[in-house]
Every structure is written in structure tokens, then in C-alpha cells.
Amino acid sequence: MAIVRFHVVPNAKRDIVVGQHGDAIKIKLRAPAVEGKANAALRSFLSEKLNIPQSAITLGRGQRSRHKVIRIEGLSEHDTRRRLLTTI
């Protein structure tokens, strides 16, 4: 299981992995930061990019913050970072 930090920027022009942001991975999402829409969009985006089911992605911390800690079942942290950051 991977535990990965993300820095999420809502209301962007497109969904994209930007790169490193300190020890986190910076992701821009089109979804607004209201009523959990950005969190749902993040799970969907990660599911698509990592080719895993959304049920394997759990928001650990950061429900109402741009800084999120995500638990990902079935992948190591190294594999998760490699898959997301090599697509830049």
C-alpha cells in the first residue's frame, strides 16, 4: 500500500500532473473545491492515470484542504510516483 501526499489545485483549465511540490505531487483539476467535487475528481483522475479501480484509492487526510494524503492499495509509493511523474 502506498501513502502519497498531493497538492491539489482546483478550478484549473485541465486535469494534469504538474510535477513535484516539495514532498508532494502537484495536480491541477478542473473540478471546483465545493461539496467534495475536487476530491471525487482526484480519485477519478488517479484511477485513470494509475490504471486501478477507484475503490483502491482512499483519502486519508485533507478532506477540505489542498494538501491531501492518499492511500493507494496494490501499488508501492515508488510505483505510484513513477507512474504519475513519468507522464509529465
ABEGO torsion letter per residue (X at the ends): XBBBBBBBBBGBABBBBAEBBEABBBBBBABBBBGGAAAAAAAAAAAAAAGBBAAABBBABGAABABBBBBBBGBBAAAAAAAAAAAX
